[in-house]
Amino acid sequence: MSQLPIETLLQNLRHLRLKDMADHLPNILDEAQKQRQGHLGFLSSLLEAQLQGAQQRSLNQRLKKGCFSSSMTSKTSIGISSRPSRGASEKP
């Protein structure tokens, strides 16, 4: 007996290392059907899930390589203060 189309699609996505697409496919497919979304809208949502996952993994890797805690914000990790800086014309 052959696989169902959704199972084949999930298998192919994982084989292509598109894990986030595979993980989100059932939910995105259900949502697209509920909203009567077209093919382009469905595909856009699926690609957005993959893109967000890739961006999150990239950020996590950079934080790990930089020895930053994941709870640190970008401002604290580069030492930016919330206080206004002194201008060139101001005296210390």
ChimeraX attribute file (.defattr): number of C-alpha atoms within 10 A of each C-alpha:
attribute: neighborCount
match mode: 1-to-1
recipient: residues
	/A:1	3
	/A:2	6
	/A:3	8
	/A:4	8
	/A:5	9
	/A:6	12
	/A:7	12
	/A:8	12
	/A:9	14
	/A:10	19
	/A:11	15
	/A:12	13
	/A:13	17
	/A:14	15
	/A:15	11
	/A:16	10
	/A:17	11
	/A:18	19
	/A:19	18
	/A:20	19
	/A:21	22
	/A:22	22
	/A:23	16
	/A:24	16
	/A:25	21
	/A:26	13
	/A:27	11
	/A:28	17
	/A:29	16
	/A:30	12
	/A:31	14
	/A:32	17
	/A:33	12
	/A:34	9
	/A:35	9
	/A:36	11
	/A:37	13
	/A:38	11
	/A:39	10
	/A:40	9
	/A:41	12
	/A:42	19
	/A:43	17
	/A:44	12
	/A:45	19
	/A:46	20
	/A:47	16
	/A:48	14
	/A:49	20
	/A:50	19
	/A:51	15
	/A:52	12
	/A:53	16
	/A:54	15
	/A:55	11
	/A:56	12
	/A:57	12
	/A:58	12
	/A:59	13
	/A:60	15
	/A:61	12
	/A:62	12
	/A:63	17
	/A:64	12
	/A:65	9
	/A:66	10
	/A:67	10
	/A:68	15
	/A:69	11
	/A:70	12
	/A:71	9
	/A:72	11
	/A:73	11
	/A:74	12
	/A:75	10
	/A:76	12
	/A:77	15
	/A:78	9
	/A:79	9
	/A:80	11
	/A:81	9
	/A:82	8
	/A:83	6
	/A:84	7
	/A:85	9
	/A:86	9
	/A:87	8
	/A:88	7
	/A:89	6
	/A:90	7
	/A:91	6
	/A:92	6
